[in-house]
Structures are given as structure tokens and as C-alpha cells.
Amino acid sequence: MDQSTAEWANEVLKTSLRSGERTLVISDAVSALADNPGREIPIDPKKLEYLRRLIAYILDGREIAATYNYVLLVALAVFTALHWWPRFRDARRRRTFAESHANTSAANLQKRSRLAGCLEYSRGDTCGEDAPSSSSSSTLAGAQSPGRHPKITDIDLERQPLLGRDSTHAATTPISSLSRVVESWLMYQPRPIPVINRSLPSNGTSLVVLAYICVNIFFNFYQGSLKPEYSFAFTDRAGYVFIVNLPLLYLLAAKNQPFKFLTGYSYEALNIFHRRVGELMCFEAVVHFVGMLLWNLVFTPDWLRVGDLQYFMTRRLTLLGLGAFISYESLYFTSLGTFRQRWYELFLASHVFLQVAALVFLYLHFWTARPYVLASLAIFLADRIIWRLGLKSTSVCADLDILEDGNTLRLSADWDIPRRNRRVLCGFFRQNITHGWHPMDHVFITVKSLGRTHALQAHPFTIASAAPGTESDPEGPPNHAWLSLLIRAHDGFTTDLLQHARLKSTVDVRIDGPYGSVDALEMLQIRDTAVLIAGGSGIAVVFPLLWALVHSEDYYSYGREIHLLWVIHSRSHRSWMPQERLDELEKAGVHITIPEPTAEAGRPNVDAYIEAQASQAREKGLEMGLVVSGPDNLNRTARNACARAVGRGTDIQLRIEKFGW
């Protein structure tokens, strides 16, 4: 077959695909392409029919893949409804419960007044002048002492659930039993994969990931052909599935994204999905690259072949595609857990560079990718420049204190929170740490004085101090913020910062943040029993939550019961949390349990501890909330203990607060 026929066929194929017309008549394409009126045109009906079918398969695949993000929007709407409907329901139940208790308290107050009048008439005593009172002060500046809240004694709140349910057990029905079994299974976390020792998420998370993979498999194969002679269409669709996933990948990676508001999960909780999306995209890239090689080496009909392998590999289109392929595959390998743990600084630097390079190569590689590349680039730049460098960043002078174990330091700073401006637009610019934060928030810190290498790096740490609120009343005194970060020295940045702390007690720090979610706090606030478990430095996550709970306005009104279990490795780790803070929590009614250090007594039976709390809640018909922050083994133990408790009928909500990288 002469070369002119192959060139003609490829021109027809290229023109048809660019036009997007599935029914393009071949002769029309020829008349549009032919520069020489006397040019010979192949008229073999079989070849023309083959071209028509190939073009149809390719365009069908692109049209189908283009609807992919509509499916994602529907899924997002479902998750948004699942998040917001319980919040509206709980808020309504909570208001009803508060109103009923307010009415009961008013009636009891009238009864006490009448009783006091009777006693005064019969005994001649005055009522209330010698009544005992209690108050306590907190050593935490800017926080209200829990002892200053009046306690309602007219109602036995220990016997009444927070949301007004009857303490008697609801009748067990087949549907409720099945619901408990399903919920328990979804909450359960399997053991790590043997040999490679890779941790698995909960069954519920795995199910969502599996559904995502199935959707992508559908878009790869629906109305396609697996015949070798049409493998170009399958390979092209794999590339298209790659690019339609691109905006999702960058949305999940962004520190400032809409999923937090819509679903209640901040970016660190969604990080596992970011990784799975990236892995699937890398697999699609492999399919696209290998498929194109096989098409040009094996499956291309002889009459359609133009040039040899060297010609194919040196084309501009192929070279740009190779650049994008290598960039994204390098992103995948440098994002693996073993690489991140050993070379975290290199991971940070390469991640930014490779992302930018990959987007540039992909934009130039093929015109169909450009809208998705531009959308992804807009997400990336908005997150990095507008929010992280502009709205979320500030610099402070912080104090450094080396703690008792000699390997942990506390970075702290304090300031007055600026007064709230009444202008509407001013709230948009009040997003950095100087305007306050919420419990369990975290920040990224950069210390330029440690050297050029660290000047471009930002490292995450959870805020270990109580949240001061996010605004100061313009009429009253300003709130004072006390920021404290617990930093354990490992390699790289943390070791260099520890060495700096041995020489100097202060350091200039650029802080990017705060970031996080109040989902766990809001969950605990509507539960009768709150149980918080911290493993080691996980106390930095748990303590702000505890402080917010005991200082909430409804803490004493609702009679919420709060328990803390803090598992430490050595006695020196007790210095991570000042004893006076723990004493204040105990005075506020928090039941604190700190077992003997695991280095001396081994690991405590966390499973039995959770089961005891769950059994008590189940017997009283109470709703229980559990928040856990610690190592993977502790998190898995707590999750599975909750799963078993749910299977036995306990109404329990669980939040695992583990920061993933």
C-alpha cells in the first residue's frame, strides 16, 4: 500500500475527529483536504467502512466520557444530602429538647419560689442568702471557666438523653437489626494486607472507592469495542477518562475546597480519595501509553500505517505525551508512603514542580485536554496563591521550649485577636491564624531562618492549645489567642528546628492556616456521652476538643458525660500537656484515665474500655460519640470496638482524626 493512501486516511481521521461529526462523509473530508484536484482517492468500501466505524467509536467514547463529571456532581449531591439532613434534624431535635427543659425549669422555679415563701412565713428565715456557691478560675487566658455555669438540679439529666429520647430500649425489628449489621460492617476496618503490610481503610470507605473504580470502568468500556483493530478507540478513551478526572484530583488536593462545606470533611479526611484518584489516573495513563505503542507496532492496518516506531516516538504529539506521562508517574512514585516518610522535603518540592510540568505537557499534548487542564490550573493557583499565600498566611515571632523528653519542643505565640469589622466584605479577609481558629485545626509552618531548603517548605502541625474563637466583639475587650504546637523531632525540618531551639529560644515563623473541620466537635455536642481517646501526641488533637466541650454554654444544662483516655509511651510524655490543664478538666467533670506508660506496662486494653463505655450508654439508652487520635493500631482497635458496639445496638458515632500525607 503506497504512502499517499496512508497519509490520506490519517488526514481524514484527524479532520473527522477535530470536527466532532460522527456522520462526516468521507468524500466531504477528502474534498476539504485535497490540495491537488488530481490526487488519487482510495475508494475501497471496506476501508471506508472501517474508517467510519473507528471514527464513530472514538467520538462515542469522547461523548460518553464528557458526561463523567455530571455523574460526580450527582454523587456529590447525595453525599451533601447525607451530611446536611442529619444536621438539620439534630438541630430541630435539640431546639425542641432545650425548649422543653426551659419550660420545665421555669415551672420548677415557680414551685421553689412558692416553697421558699411558705418556709419564710413559717420559720421567718430568708431564702438564698446563705446558700453555698462555687466558682473556679482557669489558668488558660481568654477562656471562660466551666465552674461559672449554673447547674440545673431540678431535672435528673443523667437519666435523660441529650436529644430527648426515652431511656427505654426501642423495640428491635428485623429492619433495625439489619441496619445495625450493615452499619457495623461499614464501620469495621480489616487487618493490614499481609507481606506488604499496607493498611486498609474501613469497609465503608473501601466501598466508596470501589464504587468510584466501577464508575470509571463503566466509562472505559461502555459502547466500546475490544477488537484489536479498534484498539485505538479504546486507548483514546483511556486518555480521555484520565483528563476528565483531572479537576477532581486537584480539588481533592486543594487545602481550600468546597467539599468541606458540602460534606463536612476537610481536605485531610479526603486525602485517601485524592490518592486513589491519582492512582487510577496513573493506571489510565499507562493504558493510554501502552495502548498507543501496541496500536502503532501491532494493530494498525498496513494501509493506515505512516512511518516506523522511530517516526512515532519522535513526533511532537508523542514527545509531549511522554512528558506528561513521566511527570504524573513520577508524582505517583514520590507520593508513596515509604518515599514521603524518608524524603519528605524532596516529596514537597517535587510535588509542586511535577504538577506544573505535567499540566504544561498535557495542555500542549492534545487539544481535548485543554479545558480540563485550565480548570485544574485555576484550582491549583487559586488554592496556592490566593488563599494559602494571600488570605491564609501571616508571620509571627514564636517562643521555643524543649520539653522533658528532650526530643519534643513546644512552639508558642500569643496575640490579641483583631476586632470584628462590621463590613460584609471584611469577613472574607479574616482567614489567617491571627483571627482565631477552631478546635482540632492545624497549620502549616515555614521557618526561613533554618536555611534555603526550608524556606520553600511548609510543614503541618495540629494546634495543641484551646481555640479562642474567631472574632472579638467590637464593643468589648479583645479575645487573646494562645497558640501552641507540639513538634516531635524526626529527620529533616523537625531536627533542624530542635537544634535551633537549643541555641535560641525564639524564631520567626510564617503560618499558613488554620485548616480543619468542626464536624467532630459538632457531633460530640449533640451526644449524651462523649469519649475521647488520644495516643501519644494525639492529645494535641483531643485537648482543644475537650476544652471546647466543657466551655460550651449547654455543657451543664444537658448534663453531658465526658471521658478522656490518654495512652502515653513514657512518663516524660506527660509534659506534653501541663498538669494544671488536666486538673481544670477534672474540676469541670471530665473523667480522665491515663494508664501506665506502654514502655513499662504494655498496651492498655482500649477495646475493653470502649466496650465498657458503650455498654453503659446502651443500658441507659444514651447516644455516644467517640473521637480517636493516635497511631494506626490504636485507631483500628477503636474503630472495630465501635463496630462491635454498633452491632450490639449502641447508638454511637465515630470520628478518627488521623492526619494523612
C-alpha positions as CSV (number, residue, x, y, z in Angstrom):
1,M,0.0,0.0,0.0
2,D,1.5,3.3,-1.0
3,Q,2.3,6.0,1.4
4,S,-0.1,8.5,-0.1
5,T,-3.1,6.3,0.8
6,A,-1.9,6.1,4.4
7,E,-1.4,9.8,4.6
8,W,-4.8,10.4,3.1
9,A,-6.5,8.1,5.5
10,N,-4.8,9.7,8.5
11,E,-5.8,13.2,7.3
12,V,-9.4,12.0,7.0
13,L,-9.2,10.5,10.5
14,K,-7.7,13.6,12.0
15,T,-10.1,16.0,10.3
16,S,-13.1,13.9,11.3
17,L,-12.1,13.8,15.0
18,R,-11.4,17.5,15.1
19,S,-14.8,18.3,13.6
20,G,-16.6,16.0,16.1
21,E,-19.1,14.9,13.4
22,R,-19.7,11.2,13.7
23,T,-21.5,11.1,10.4
24,L,-18.9,13.0,8.4
25,V,-19.0,11.8,4.8
26,I,-15.5,10.7,3.8
27,S,-15.7,12.3,0.4
28,D,-16.5,15.7,2.1
29,A,-13.4,15.3,4.2
30,V,-11.4,14.5,1.1
31,S,-12.6,17.5,-0.8
32,A,-11.7,19.7,2.1
33,L,-8.3,18.2,2.4
34,A,-7.1,17.6,-1.1
35,D,-4.8,20.3,-2.3
36,N,-4.3,18.6,-5.7
37,P,-7.6,18.0,-7.6
38,G,-5.9,15.1,-9.4
39,R,-5.0,13.4,-6.2
40,E,-5.9,9.7,-6.1
41,I,-8.5,8.8,-3.5
42,P,-9.0,5.3,-2.3
43,I,-12.5,4.0,-2.9
44,D,-12.3,0.6,-1.3
45,P,-15.7,0.3,0.5
46,K,-14.3,-1.9,3.3
47,K,-11.6,0.6,4.2
48,L,-14.1,3.5,4.1
49,E,-16.4,1.5,6.4
50,Y,-13.6,0.7,8.7
51,L,-12.7,4.4,9.0
52,R,-16.3,5.3,9.7
53,R,-16.6,2.7,12.4
54,L,-13.3,3.8,14.0
55,I,-14.3,7.4,14.0
56,A,-17.7,6.5,15.5
57,Y,-16.1,4.5,18.3
58,I,-13.7,7.3,19.1
59,L,-16.3,10.1,19.1
60,D,-18.8,8.0,21.0
61,G,-16.1,7.4,23.7
62,R,-15.3,11.1,24.0
63,E,-19.0,12.0,24.3
64,I,-19.6,9.4,26.9
65,A,-16.5,10.4,28.9
66,A,-17.5,14.0,28.7
67,T,-20.6,13.2,30.9
68,Y,-18.4,11.8,33.7
69,N,-18.3,14.9,35.8
70,Y,-22.1,15.1,35.7
71,V,-22.1,11.7,37.4
72,L,-19.7,13.1,40.0
73,L,-22.0,16.0,40.7
74,V,-24.9,13.7,41.3
75,A,-22.8,11.7,43.7
76,L,-21.7,14.9,45.4
77,A,-25.3,15.9,45.8
78,V,-26.1,12.6,47.5
79,F,-23.2,13.0,50.0
80,T,-24.2,16.6,50.6
81,A,-27.7,15.5,51.5
82,L,-26.4,12.7,53.7
83,H,-24.3,15.3,55.6
84,W,-26.8,18.1,55.9
85,W,-30.0,16.3,56.6
86,P,-28.9,14.8,59.9
87,R,-27.6,18.3,60.9
88,F,-31.0,19.9,60.3
89,R,-32.7,17.0,62.0
90,D,-30.4,17.2,65.1
91,A,-30.7,21.0,65.3
92,R,-34.5,20.7,65.3
93,R,-34.5,18.0,68.0
94,R,-32.0,19.9,70.0
95,R,-34.2,23.1,70.0
96,T,-37.2,21.1,71.0
97,F,-35.3,19.5,73.8
98,A,-34.0,22.9,75.0
99,E,-37.4,24.4,74.9
100,S,-39.0,21.6,76.9
101,H,-36.3,21.8,79.6
102,A,-36.7,25.6,79.7
103,N,-40.4,25.2,80.4
104,T,-39.7,22.5,83.0
105,S,-37.1,24.7,84.7
106,A,-39.5,27.7,84.7
107,A,-42.2,25.5,86.3
108,N,-39.7,24.2,88.9
109,L,-38.5,27.7,89.7
110,Q,-42.1,28.8,90.4
111,K,-42.5,25.8,92.7
112,R,-39.3,26.7,94.6
113,S,-40.5,30.3,94.9
114,R,-43.8,29.1,96.5
115,L,-41.9,26.7,98.7
116,A,-39.5,29.4,99.8
117,G,-42.4,31.7,100.6
118,C,-44.0,29.1,102.8
119,L,-40.8,28.4,104.6
120,E,-40.2,32.1,105.2
121,Y,-43.8,32.5,106.5
122,S,-43.5,29.6,108.9
123,R,-39.9,30.0,110.0
124,G,-39.1,33.6,109.5
125,D,-35.9,32.8,107.5
126,T,-34.7,34.4,104.4
127,C,-34.1,32.2,101.5
128,G,-30.9,32.1,99.5
129,E,-28.6,34.4,101.4
130,D,-26.5,31.6,102.9
131,A,-26.8,29.3,100.0
132,P,-23.5,27.8,99.1
133,S,-21.9,28.9,95.8
134,S,-18.9,27.7,93.9
135,S,-16.6,29.3,91.4
136,S,-13.3,28.3,89.8
137,S,-10.8,30.1,87.7
138,S,-8.9,28.9,84.7
139,T,-5.2,29.3,84.1
140,L,-5.9,29.4,80.4
141,A,-6.0,33.0,79.4
142,G,-9.0,34.1,77.4
143,A,-11.2,31.1,78.3
144,Q,-14.2,31.1,80.4
145,S,-14.1,28.8,83.5
146,P,-16.6,26.0,83.4
147,G,-17.4,26.4,87.0
148,R,-19.2,29.7,86.3
149,H,-22.1,28.0,84.6
150,P,-25.1,27.4,86.8
151,K,-26.0,23.8,87.2
152,I,-29.7,22.8,86.8
153,T,-30.6,20.5,89.7
154,D,-34.3,20.2,89.2
155,I,-34.0,17.6,86.5
156,D,-32.1,14.3,86.7
157,L,-30.3,14.9,83.5
158,E,-28.2,11.7,83.9
159,R,-31.4,9.8,83.2
160,Q,-32.5,11.8,80.2
161,P,-30.8,11.6,76.8
162,L,-29.5,14.8,75.3
163,L,-31.9,14.8,72.4
164,G,-35.0,13.8,74.3
165,R,-35.2,10.1,73.6
166,D,-36.7,7.7,76.1
167,S,-34.1,5.8,78.0
168,T,-36.0,2.6,77.5
169,H,-34.8,0.5,74.6
170,A,-36.6,0.7,71.4
171,A,-38.3,-2.4,70.1
172,T,-36.0,-4.5,67.9
173,T,-37.3,-5.1,64.4
174,P,-35.9,-7.0,61.6
175,I,-35.2,-3.8,59.7
176,S,-33.4,-2.2,62.7
177,S,-31.4,-5.4,63.2
178,L,-30.3,-5.4,59.6
179,S,-29.5,-1.7,59.8
180,R,-27.2,-2.4,62.7
181,V,-25.4,-5.2,61.0
182,V,-24.9,-3.1,57.9
183,E,-23.7,-0.1,59.9
184,S,-21.3,-2.3,61.9
185,W,-19.9,-3.9,58.8
186,L,-19.3,-0.5,57.1
187,M,-17.5,0.8,60.2
188,Y,-15.2,-2.2,60.5
189,Q,-11.6,-1.9,59.4
190,P,-9.9,-5.1,58.2
191,R,-6.4,-6.1,59.1
192,P,-3.5,-4.7,57.0
193,I,-2.6,-6.6,53.8
194,P,-0.1,-9.4,54.6
195,V,3.5,-9.3,53.3
196,I,3.3,-5.6,52.1
197,N,1.7,-4.6,55.5
198,R,-0.4,-2.0,53.8
199,S,-3.2,-0.6,56.0
200,L,-6.8,-0.8,54.7
201,P,-9.5,1.8,55.4
202,S,-12.9,1.0,56.8
203,N,-15.3,-1.1,54.8
204,G,-17.4,1.9,54.2
205,T,-14.5,3.9,52.7
206,S,-13.4,0.9,50.6
207,L,-17.0,0.6,49.3
208,V,-16.9,4.2,48.1
209,V,-13.5,3.7,46.5
210,L,-14.8,0.5,44.8
211,A,-17.9,2.4,43.5
212,Y,-15.6,5.1,42.1
213,I,-13.5,2.5,40.3
214,C,-16.6,0.8,39.0
215,V,-17.8,4.1,37.5
216,N,-14.5,4.6,35.8
217,I,-14.6,1.0,34.4
218,F,-18.0,1.7,33.0
219,F,-16.8,4.9,31.3
220,N,-13.9,2.9,29.8
221,F,-15.9,0.2,28.3
222,Y,-19.5,1.4,27.7
223,Q,-20.4,1.1,24.0
224,G,-16.8,0.5,23.1
225,S,-15.1,-2.3,21.1
226,L,-12.4,-4.7,22.3
227,K,-11.5,-5.8,18.9
228,P,-7.8,-5.3,18.2
229,E,-8.4,-3.4,15.0
230,Y,-10.3,-0.8,17.0
231,S,-7.9,-0.7,19.9
232,F,-7.1,2.9,19.0
233,A,-10.6,3.9,20.2
234,F,-10.2,2.1,23.5
235,T,-6.8,3.7,24.1
236,D,-8.1,7.1,23.2
237,R,-10.9,6.7,25.7
238,A,-8.5,5.8,28.4
239,G,-6.7,9.1,27.8
240,Y,-10.0,10.9,27.9
241,V,-11.0,9.2,31.2
242,F,-7.7,10.4,32.5
243,I,-8.3,14.1,31.7
244,V,-11.9,14.2,32.9
245,N,-10.6,13.1,36.3
246,L,-8.1,15.9,36.4
247,P,-10.2,18.6,38.1
248,L,-11.3,16.1,40.8
249,L,-7.7,15.3,41.5
250,Y,-6.8,18.9,42.1
251,L,-9.9,19.7,44.0
252,L,-9.2,16.9,46.5
253,A,-5.6,18.1,46.8
254,A,-6.5,21.7,47.5
255,K,-6.4,22.9,51.1
256,N,-9.3,25.3,50.4
257,Q,-12.1,23.5,48.6
258,P,-15.9,23.3,48.7
259,F,-16.1,19.7,49.9
260,K,-15.6,20.8,53.5
261,F,-18.8,22.8,53.5
262,L,-20.8,20.4,51.4
263,T,-19.8,17.1,53.1
264,G,-18.3,18.1,56.4
265,Y,-15.0,16.5,55.6
266,S,-11.9,18.7,55.2
267,Y,-9.1,18.0,52.7
268,E,-7.1,15.8,55.1
269,A,-10.0,13.5,55.6
270,L,-10.5,13.3,51.9
271,N,-6.8,12.7,51.3
272,I,-7.4,9.0,50.9
273,F,-9.7,9.6,47.9
274,H,-7.1,12.0,46.4
275,R,-4.6,9.2,46.4
276,R,-7.0,6.7,44.9
277,V,-7.9,9.1,42.2
278,G,-4.3,9.7,41.5
279,E,-3.6,6.0,41.3
280,L,-6.4,5.3,38.9
281,M,-5.3,8.2,36.7
282,C,-1.8,6.8,36.6
283,F,-3.2,3.5,35.6
284,E,-5.2,5.1,32.8
285,A,-2.1,6.9,31.7
286,V,-0.3,3.5,31.4
287,V,-3.2,2.0,29.5
288,H,-3.1,5.0,27.1
289,F,0.6,5.0,26.6
290,V,1.0,1.2,26.2
291,G,-2.1,1.1,24.0
292,M,-0.7,3.7,21.7
293,L,2.5,1.7,21.4
294,L,0.7,-1.5,20.6
295,W,-1.5,0.3,18.1
296,N,1.5,1.6,16.2
297,L,3.5,-1.6,16.5
298,V,0.9,-4.3,16.0
299,F,-2.7,-3.3,15.4
300,T,-2.5,-0.5,12.8
301,P,-3.7,-1.8,9.4
302,D,-0.9,-1.6,6.8
303,W,-2.8,0.8,4.6
304,L,-3.2,3.2,7.6
305,R,0.4,3.0,8.9
306,V,2.6,6.1,8.4
307,G,6.3,5.7,9.3
308,D,8.0,3.3,11.7
309,L,8.4,3.3,15.5
310,Q,11.2,5.9,15.4
311,Y,8.9,8.2,13.5
312,F,6.1,7.6,16.0
313,M,8.3,8.2,19.1
314,T,9.9,11.4,17.7
315,R,6.6,13.1,16.8
316,R,5.8,16.3,18.7
317,L,2.5,14.8,19.9
318,T,4.2,11.7,21.3
319,L,7.0,13.7,23.0
320,L,4.6,16.0,24.8
321,G,2.5,13.0,25.8
322,L,5.7,11.3,27.1
323,G,6.5,14.4,29.1
324,A,3.1,14.4,30.8
325,F,3.2,10.6,31.3
326,I,6.6,10.7,33.0
327,S,5.6,13.7,35.2
328,Y,2.4,12.0,36.5
329,E,4.1,8.6,37.0
330,S,6.9,10.4,38.9
331,L,4.2,12.1,41.0
332,Y,2.8,8.7,41.9
333,F,6.1,7.1,43.0
334,T,7.2,10.1,45.0
335,S,3.8,10.1,46.8
336,L,4.2,6.6,48.1
337,G,4.2,6.4,51.9
338,T,7.8,5.0,52.1
339,F,9.1,7.8,49.9
340,R,7.3,10.5,51.9
341,Q,8.5,9.2,55.2
342,R,12.1,9.0,54.2
343,W,12.4,12.1,52.0
344,Y,9.5,14.3,53.0
345,E,11.3,17.6,51.9
346,L,12.0,16.1,48.5
347,F,8.4,15.0,48.2
348,L,7.2,18.5,48.9
349,A,9.5,20.2,46.4
350,S,8.9,17.6,43.6
351,H,5.2,17.6,44.1
352,V,4.8,21.2,43.1
353,F,7.3,21.1,40.3
354,L,6.0,17.9,38.7
355,Q,2.4,19.1,38.9
356,V,3.2,22.3,37.0
357,A,5.3,20.4,34.4
358,A,2.6,17.8,33.9
359,L,-0.1,20.4,33.3
360,V,2.0,22.2,30.7
361,F,2.8,19.0,28.8
362,L,-0.8,17.8,28.9
363,Y,-2.1,21.2,27.7
364,L,0.3,21.0,24.7
365,H,-0.2,17.3,24.1
366,F,-3.8,17.4,22.8
367,W,-6.5,20.0,22.3
368,T,-9.2,17.9,24.0
369,A,-7.4,18.1,27.3
370,R,-7.1,21.9,27.4
371,P,-10.4,22.8,29.1
372,Y,-9.7,20.3,31.9
373,V,-6.1,21.5,32.3
374,L,-7.2,25.1,32.6
375,A,-9.8,24.2,35.2
376,S,-7.2,22.2,37.2
377,L,-4.6,25.0,36.9
378,A,-7.2,27.5,38.1
379,I,-7.9,25.3,41.2
380,F,-4.2,24.9,41.8
381,L,-3.3,28.6,41.5
382,A,-6.4,29.8,43.5
383,D,-5.5,27.5,46.3
384,R,-1.8,28.2,46.4
385,I,-1.6,31.9,45.6
386,I,-5.0,33.5,46.5
387,W,-5.7,31.5,49.7
388,R,-2.5,30.0,51.0
389,L,-0.1,32.8,50.2
390,G,-2.6,35.6,50.3
391,L,-5.5,35.2,52.7
392,K,-4.3,32.4,54.9
393,S,-0.7,33.3,55.7
394,T,0.9,35.5,58.3
395,S,4.2,35.8,60.2
396,V,4.7,35.7,63.9
397,C,7.6,35.6,66.4
398,A,7.2,32.4,68.4
399,D,8.9,31.0,71.5
400,L,10.6,27.6,71.5
401,D,10.6,25.4,74.6
402,I,12.3,21.9,74.7
403,L,10.1,19.5,76.7
404,E,11.2,16.9,79.3
405,D,11.8,14.1,76.9
406,G,14.4,16.2,75.0
407,N,13.1,15.2,71.7
408,T,9.9,17.3,71.6
409,L,9.5,21.1,71.6
410,R,6.7,23.4,72.0
411,L,6.3,26.3,69.6
412,S,4.1,29.0,71.1
413,A,2.9,32.5,70.4
414,D,0.1,34.8,71.6
415,W,-1.7,37.9,70.4
416,D,-4.9,39.8,70.7
417,I,-7.5,38.8,68.1
418,P,-8.4,41.9,65.9
419,R,-11.8,43.3,66.4
420,R,-14.5,42.3,64.0
421,N,-15.3,44.8,61.3
422,R,-19.0,45.2,60.6
423,R,-18.4,45.5,56.8
424,V,-19.6,42.4,55.0
425,L,-16.5,42.0,52.7
426,C,-14.1,42.3,55.6
427,G,-15.0,38.9,56.8
428,F,-13.6,37.4,53.6
429,F,-10.1,38.7,54.5
430,R,-10.2,37.4,58.1
431,Q,-9.0,34.0,57.3
432,N,-5.4,33.7,58.7
433,I,-4.5,32.5,62.2
434,T,-4.4,35.9,63.8
435,H,-8.2,35.9,63.6
436,G,-8.5,32.7,65.7
437,W,-9.2,29.1,65.0
438,H,-11.4,26.2,65.8
439,P,-10.7,23.1,67.9
440,M,-8.6,20.4,66.0
441,D,-7.5,22.9,63.4
442,H,-3.9,22.6,62.1
443,V,-1.5,25.0,60.4
444,F,1.5,24.8,58.0
445,I,4.6,26.5,59.3
446,T,7.7,27.7,57.4
447,V,10.9,28.8,59.1
448,K,13.1,30.7,56.7
449,S,15.9,31.1,59.1
450,L,16.7,27.4,59.0
451,G,18.1,27.8,55.5
452,R,17.2,28.0,51.9
453,T,16.0,24.4,51.8
454,H,13.3,25.1,54.4
455,A,12.4,28.5,53.1
456,L,10.2,26.9,50.4
457,Q,8.7,24.2,52.6
458,A,5.6,24.2,54.7
459,H,5.1,21.5,57.4
460,P,1.8,20.7,59.1
461,F,1.1,20.6,62.8
462,T,-2.1,20.4,64.9
463,I,-2.8,23.3,67.2
464,A,-2.5,21.8,70.7
465,S,-4.0,24.8,72.6
466,A,-7.6,25.7,73.2
467,A,-9.4,27.6,70.5
468,P,-10.0,31.3,71.4
469,G,-12.8,31.8,69.0
470,T,-12.6,33.5,65.6
471,E,-13.5,37.1,66.4
472,S,-13.5,39.8,69.1
473,D,-16.6,41.7,70.0
474,P,-16.2,45.3,68.7
475,E,-17.9,46.6,71.9
476,G,-15.9,44.5,74.4
477,P,-12.3,43.7,75.2
478,P,-10.4,41.7,72.5
479,N,-10.0,37.9,72.9
480,H,-6.5,36.8,73.5
481,A,-5.1,33.9,71.4
482,W,-2.5,31.4,72.8
483,L,-1.1,29.3,70.0
484,S,0.8,26.1,70.9
485,L,2.2,23.5,68.6
486,L,3.8,20.2,69.8
487,I,6.7,19.2,67.5
488,R,8.4,15.9,67.8
489,A,11.9,15.7,66.2
490,H,12.4,13.2,63.4
491,D,14.5,13.9,60.4
492,G,15.0,17.0,58.3
493,F,13.0,20.1,59.3
494,T,12.0,19.0,62.8
495,T,15.5,18.0,63.7
496,D,16.9,21.3,62.4
497,L,14.2,23.2,64.4
498,L,15.1,21.3,67.6
499,Q,18.8,22.2,67.0
500,H,17.8,25.8,66.6
501,A,15.8,25.7,69.8
502,R,18.9,24.6,71.7
503,L,20.6,27.8,70.6
504,K,17.8,30.3,70.5
505,S,14.5,30.5,72.4
506,T,12.6,32.4,69.6
507,V,12.1,32.1,65.9
508,D,10.2,33.9,63.2
509,V,7.6,31.7,61.7
510,R,5.3,32.0,58.7
511,I,2.0,30.3,59.4
512,D,-0.4,29.1,56.8
513,G,-3.8,28.3,58.2
514,P,-5.9,27.4,60.0
515,Y,-7.3,24.4,58.3
516,G,-9.7,21.7,59.6
517,S,-13.3,20.8,60.2
518,V,-15.7,21.2,63.2
519,D,-17.5,18.0,62.2
520,A,-16.2,16.1,65.2
521,L,-17.0,18.9,67.7
522,E,-20.5,19.3,66.4
523,M,-21.0,15.5,66.6
524,L,-19.9,15.4,70.2
525,Q,-22.1,18.4,71.1
526,I,-25.2,16.5,70.3
527,R,-24.2,13.3,72.1
528,D,-25.1,12.3,75.7
529,T,-21.7,10.7,76.3
530,A,-18.5,11.9,74.7
531,V,-15.5,9.6,74.8
532,L,-12.1,10.9,73.5
533,I,-9.1,8.7,73.2
534,A,-5.6,10.0,72.5
535,G,-2.5,8.0,71.7
536,G,0.7,9.9,72.5
537,S,0.8,13.3,70.7
538,G,-2.8,12.8,69.7
539,I,-3.5,14.7,72.9
540,A,-2.8,17.8,70.7
541,V,-6.0,17.0,68.8
542,V,-8.1,15.9,71.7
543,F,-7.4,18.6,74.3
544,P,-8.9,21.5,72.3
545,L,-12.0,19.4,71.7
546,L,-12.3,18.7,75.5
547,W,-11.8,22.4,76.3
548,A,-14.5,23.4,73.8
549,L,-17.0,20.9,75.2
550,V,-16.6,21.9,78.8
551,H,-16.8,25.6,78.0
552,S,-19.9,25.3,75.8
553,E,-23.0,27.0,77.1
554,D,-25.0,23.9,77.2
555,Y,-22.5,21.6,79.0
556,Y,-24.1,21.8,82.4
557,S,-27.6,22.3,81.1
558,Y,-27.6,19.0,79.3
559,G,-25.5,17.0,81.8
560,R,-23.2,15.6,79.1
561,E,-20.8,13.0,80.4
562,I,-17.2,13.3,79.0
563,H,-14.4,10.7,79.3
564,L,-10.7,11.0,78.3
565,L,-8.3,8.1,77.8
566,W,-4.7,9.2,77.1
567,V,-2.2,6.5,76.2
568,I,1.4,7.5,76.5
569,H,4.6,5.6,75.8
570,S,6.8,7.0,78.6
571,R,6.3,9.2,81.7
572,S,8.2,12.1,80.1
573,H,5.4,12.4,77.6
574,R,3.2,13.8,80.4
575,S,5.0,17.1,80.0
576,W,3.3,17.5,76.6
577,M,0.1,18.6,78.5
578,P,0.6,20.8,81.6
579,Q,-0.9,19.1,84.7
580,E,-2.9,22.3,85.5
581,R,-4.8,21.9,82.3
582,L,-5.8,18.3,83.1
583,D,-6.7,19.4,86.7
584,E,-9.0,22.1,85.2
585,L,-10.7,19.5,83.0
586,E,-11.2,17.2,86.0
587,K,-12.8,20.0,88.0
588,A,-15.1,20.6,85.1
589,G,-16.3,17.0,85.4
590,V,-14.2,15.2,82.7
591,H,-13.3,11.6,83.7
592,I,-9.6,11.3,82.9
593,T,-7.8,8.0,82.6
594,I,-4.1,7.8,81.9
595,P,-2.8,4.2,82.1
596,E,0.8,3.3,83.0
597,P,3.2,4.1,80.1
598,T,3.2,1.4,77.4
599,A,7.0,1.2,77.7
600,E,6.5,-0.1,81.3
601,A,3.2,-1.9,81.4
602,G,2.4,-2.7,77.7
603,R,-0.6,-1.5,75.8
604,P,-3.8,-0.9,77.7
605,N,-7.0,-2.8,76.8
606,V,-8.6,0.0,74.8
607,D,-11.1,-2.4,73.4
608,A,-12.4,-3.2,76.9
609,Y,-12.5,0.5,77.8
610,I,-14.7,1.3,74.8
611,E,-16.9,-1.6,75.4
612,A,-17.5,-0.6,79.0
613,Q,-18.5,2.9,77.9
614,A,-20.7,1.6,75.1
615,S,-22.4,-0.9,77.4
616,Q,-23.2,1.9,79.9
617,A,-24.6,4.1,77.1
618,R,-26.6,1.1,75.7
619,E,-28.1,0.3,79.0
620,K,-29.2,3.9,79.7
621,G,-30.4,4.4,76.1
622,L,-27.9,7.2,75.5
623,E,-26.2,8.4,72.4
624,M,-22.4,8.1,72.5
625,G,-19.8,9.9,70.5
626,L,-16.2,8.8,70.2
627,V,-13.2,10.7,68.8
628,V,-9.8,8.9,68.5
629,S,-6.5,10.4,67.5
630,G,-3.4,8.2,67.6
631,P,-1.3,5.6,65.8
632,D,-2.8,3.3,63.2
633,N,-3.1,0.4,65.6
634,L,-5.0,2.4,68.1
635,N,-7.3,3.9,65.5
636,R,-8.1,0.5,64.1
637,T,-8.7,-1.0,67.6
638,A,-11.1,1.8,68.5
639,R,-12.9,1.6,65.1
640,N,-13.5,-2.1,65.4
641,A,-14.6,-1.9,69.0
642,C,-17.2,0.7,67.9
643,A,-18.3,-1.6,65.1
644,R,-18.9,-4.4,67.5
645,A,-20.8,-2.0,69.9
646,V,-23.0,-0.8,67.0
647,G,-23.8,-4.4,66.2
648,R,-25.0,-4.9,69.7
649,G,-27.3,-2.0,69.5
650,T,-25.3,1.0,70.8
651,D,-26.1,4.4,69.2
652,I,-22.6,5.5,68.6
653,Q,-20.9,7.9,66.2
654,L,-17.1,7.7,65.5
655,R,-14.6,10.1,64.2
656,I,-11.0,9.1,63.5
657,E,-8.7,12.1,63.5
658,K,-5.5,11.0,61.7
659,F,-3.7,13.4,59.6
660,G,-2.7,11.7,56.3
661,W,0.1,12.7,53.9
